[in-house]
Amino acid sequence: NVTLEDINFDFGAGVADAYSEGKRGINIFSANDIWGRSNIIANSTGEGLGINNFDTGGVSRVYITQNTFVNCRQNCINPNVSDHAIISGNILRDGVGGIETDGRHVIINTNIFHNLTSWGVLVTGSPYTSIVDNIFRNVRTDGSGTRGIIEINNTVDVTNDVIVSGNHANNTASSDGQAFVNASSTGAAHN
């Protein structure tokens, strides 16, 4: 079991710095029952919080709630879980990507994404994922027009839908008319 609660992590770098895979903020692997609550994770040149990024397998029951992620160079949260993650009530702001996942049974709900230059949520190969009731403000503002605010790019046969419902976006800084949901998946996506 791993619990991170009420801690202020400042890694001293961020979006303006060069990306470095070896300089993630926090990376947790080979653990179950991971709880991250009420933390501030800031200024990371890699991911703010990576779960199972070394593909060690078997990570399940991940709960990331009520945290603030600021100025992360890669993604704020990357939960690569074998089974069951809830990412809820977080603020993800002033960085590149919001949440990237290829886990199973992932629920992403009631988060606020603000001032992210790339996607808000990127889903790859993730059956049984729900993206519900999130708020996106000034997300996908890099102008490349190649991704949606929510990007679903399932590379495996997903026989069950990725559910996208009740999300709201206000992208006043974007001028490229990007898709709210960009889906290239065998499962359906709706909003």
Salt bridges, closest charged atoms under 4 A:
GLU5 OE1 - ARG37 NH2 3.27
ASP33 OD1 - ARG61 NE 2.59
GLU47 OE1 - ARG24 NE 3.09
ASP83 OD1 - HIS105 ND1 2.41
ASP94 OD2 - ARG93 NH1 2.57
ASP142 OD1 - ARG140 NH1 2.31
ASP176 OD2 - ARG140 NH2 2.99
